[in-house]
Amino acid sequence: MDLTADSHTVPLSDGNRIPLLGLGTYADPRSTAKGTALECVKNAIDVGYRHFDGALVYLNENEVGQAIREKIADGTVKREDIFYCGKLWSTFQPPEMVRPALESTLKALKLDYVDLYIVELPMAFQPGNDFYPKDKNGKYIYHHTDLCATWEAMEACKDAGLVKSLGVSNFNRRQLELLFNKPGLKHKPVSNQIECHPYFTQPKLLEYCRQKDIVVVGYSPIGTSRDPSWVNLKCPPLLEDEVLVSIGKKYSKSSAQVALRFNVQRGVVVIPKSFSPQRIHHNFQIFDFSLTEEEMKSIEMLNKNIRFVQLLMWADHPEYPFHDEY
């Protein structure tokens, strides 16, 4: 695969293309200063990023959209150069709520369409505008949802021109097959966003997705923050791994750059999140070296089948995707 900083897109099954490297824009609104996402996305576009992964539930799509629009206005990019992924949150899965949720994202972005819209989780919370609904005892309120009906509403959004491509996130094989086997399926999911990094290489799910022509988008590709509310703190720090560090020394690269290159080189899209200008630039410098077949195999052998992201708020949900092997 011949990848360059200017040309690193891969085809989606619907004829569109997705850049292999993107910028994750998740931020805790309680601890992130206003305007941070705006400046970081503008900086990322100047560095060369064209793929941005966002969500209504991140509460910063207005800033991300403003950054994109400002960079279009100053002539740095055209709208068609940018690939934006939005997400359907779990309180909006009833079919009648899907399009309004997408329209809320478009209104925040002030854009006419998104390039990819994905079902963020195969589980639903109680429908409504409270993103994390709880009962009087502090327990999350789940809701039964018909994923096939949700998907039909997603298909209608694509037919209406509000989104170019449709995908999913955190779906296991069984949940993907539910969609593929849906009577009257009109638009197949083109992508599945899942945790994927050298300590969790996802070989079985990755192979299944390849067979189904689904592009895997890997979140937490260089590990993640050590937030105990949703991260498994027992996981060893990925970026201190001796194999990644030693390979990095050979190429004068960091362990983070090696981890990103590993996934990109096997066709997995990566969306490292950073609001540090230095790291945003650093993470983009992965197109001037390539790993040998032997190095790829040695990194694959690091797989520990452990997740950084546990999504414990969903652990009691019957559709919790991590109960299944893949």
N, C-alpha and C positions, 0 to 999 in steps of 0.2 A: 504493500500500500504506500503510494507516494504522497506523503503529507507535507504541506508547507503552511507557514503562518497565514498566507493569503488564500490557501485552498486546502481545506480539510473537512469538506462536507461528505456525507455518505447518503445514498439514496434511501428513501422510505418507500414502502410498498405501494403507496398511492401516487407515486410520481414526483412528490416533493423531495426536498433534501434537508438534512439537518447537520449543522457544524458539530464536529466531534468534541470540541472544547467550548464550554459555556461558563457563564458566571452565575452561581447561585446567589439569590438575593434575600434569603431568609434572615430575619433579624428579630430579636426580642424587642418589641416596641417600648418595653419598660426600661430598657438599659441602652437603647440606641438613640443618639441625638438626632433631632429632626434635621433633615437635609443630608444625612449621611449617605443614604442610598442614591440620592440625586447626584452628588459629587462623584461617588464611586463608579456609578454606571457611565457617567460622562468620561471619566478617566479610563475606564475599561474600553470604551469605544475608541478612544485615542490610541490605546495600546494595540488594539486590533481585534478585540472580542466582537462577535456579531450575534452570539447566542446568549439569551438571558432567560433564566428560569425563575419564575415568580409565582405568586398566588395571592388571591384575595385575602386569605387569612393572615398573610404576612403584614397587612396593613400599611404597605408602602408602595403599592402599585402606582399611586399618583406620582410619587417621586421618580420611579423607574420610567414611567411614561413621559414625564417632563424631560428627563435626561435624553431619552430617545428622540423626542420631538425637537429639542434644542440642537442636537447633533445633526438632525436632518435639515433644520433651518440654516445652520452655518455651513452646509455643504459637505460635511465630513462623510455622511452616508445617505443613501436613499432608503425609503421604507422597505423596499424589497431586499435590501442587504441585511436587514435585521431579522432574526428568528426569535420570537417571543413565545414562551410556553406558560400558559396559565393553568389553573387547577380548579376543579369542582370540589368544594369542601363538603364534608360529610353531613352537614345540616341542610344541604340543598339537593339531596339525591332523588326525592320524589319527582317524577317526570315534569310536572307543571312548574317546578322550581329551577330546572336546569337552565333554560334560556335566560330568565331574569338574573341568575347568578353570573352567567357569562356576560350579560349586558352590564352588570355592575363592574366587572373587570374592565370592559371596554370603556365605560364611562370614567373610571379612575385613570386609565391609561390615556384617554382621549385619542384612541386609535380606532380605525374602522373594523379591524379584524385582528385575531391572534393567529400565529402560525401553527401552534399546537395547543390543544385543550385536552386535559387528561382528568380521569376520575382519580382523585388523590388517594382514596382508600376504598377497599371493597366492603367496608362497613359503614353504617350510618348512625349518626346521633339523632336525637329528637329534632325534627325539622323546625327551622326558625332562624332568627338572626343572632341568637346566643350561640357563638361558635363552640363553646364547651359546656353544654347544659348539664346541670347537676340537680339531684333531688335534695330534699331538706336534710338528708343524712350525709350529703357531700359525695354521693355516688353518681358517676356519669350515667346519663339517661340514654340508653341505646334505642335504636329503632329498626324494625325489620324493613328491608328494602328489596326491591326486585331489580337486580342489576341489569337484566335484559331490558326492562322498561326504561331504566335510566339511560341505557345505551341508545335506545331508539330516540330519546329526546336529544342526546348528543348528536346523533345522525342528522336530526332535523336542523340543528344549529349549523352543521357543515353545509347542508343543502341550502340554507339561507345565506351563506357567504360570510358568516360571522367568524368562521375558523377554517383554516386550510387543511389541517390534519387532526385526527383523533387518536388518543392513546389512553393508557391506564398507568397506575402506579401502585406498587406493593401488592400486585396480584400474583398468586401462585399458579401452578399449572392448572389445577382444577377450576379456578375462577376464570382463567383465560379460556379454557375449553367451554365454559358456560356460554361465553360470548360467541365463540367460533361455531358452536352448535345451535345458536339461536335461529329459529325459523325466520326466513326473510332477512337475514343479515345483509345490510346494504353497504356499510363501510367497516372494514376490519380495523381493529386497533393496530396502529403502525409502530407503537413503542410501548415499553414497560419500564417505568422508572423504579429501580430497586437499589438497595444498598449493595455496593460492589467495590471491593478493594483487595489488595494482596492477602489480607487475613480472612477474607470472605469472598472467594472468587466466583461462587455461584455456578459451578460447571454444569450441573444438570439443568437448571433453569435457563442458563445461557444457551445450551445446546437445543433445548426445546424451542426457545424463542427464535433461534436461527432456522430451525426446521419450518417454523410458521412465518418466517420473513418478518419478525418483529425486532426492531432495533432496541437494544438494551441501553438505557440511560442510567449510569451509576451515580447515586448520590453518596456523600461521605467518602469520596474516592481517596482522600488522604487522611482518613480518620475524621474525628469530629470534636466538638467542644466537650468538656468533661462535666456537663450539666447532669447532676444525679437524678433529675426528674424524668429524663428520658434516655439517658445514656448508661450503658453497662460499664461501670467503673472498674470492673474486674479485667476488662480487656487491656492488654499491654499496649503502650503507646506505639502506634504503627511506625511513626517516622524515626523511631530510635532503633529500628530493626537493623541488625548488622549486615544482612545481605543487601538491603536497599542502600545503606550507607556506603558499603564497599563498591557496589556497582556505580553509585553516584560519583565516587572519587575518580574512577576510571575516566568518566566523561566530564569531570569538573561540574557535576550537577548535584543538586540536593536529593535527599531521599524522597521528598515530596514530588520533585520533577520526575524521578524514576517511577514512582507509583502511578503518576498520571500517564506517563508514556506507556507503561505496561498495558493499561486498559485501552488507551487510544489505539495502540498497535494491534490489539485483537478486536478492534471494531466496536468497542464499548464507548459510548459518549460519556464524557465526564463533566460535572458541573460543580467544581470546587467553589465553596462560598468563602468570600473574604471581603472585608471592608477596609483592608489595609492597602494603600496604593502600592507599597513595595511588594506585597505578596501577590496582588493582582498582576503586576508586571512579571514577577518571578514565575508564577504558575503558567504564564503564556509561553515561556521559553522552553518548549518541549518539542519543537519541530526542527531543531538543528542537530539532533542526534537520533540514533535508533538502537534498539537492543538486539543482541544476537539471539538466535534460536535457543542457545544454551542458557543465556541470561533469562529469557522469557520462561523457560522451564524451571529454572531455579526459583523465580518469583512465584510461579504457580505452586510450587511445593511449600510455600509459606502458608498456604491456606490452613486455617485453624477451625473453619466453620463456626466462627463466632461473630455475632453482630455487635456493633457499637450502639445502634439505634434499636431500642426494644419496644417503643410505643406502648408502654405499660398501661396507659389509660384505656387501651383496647383489649387487654389480656383476657377479660371475662366475656368478650363478645364471641358468639358462636362462629362468626366468619373470620376471626382473627387468623390472618394468613400464615403466621409463622408457626402454627401448630403442625402444619403439614411439612414434609421434608423439603419439597420444592414446588 
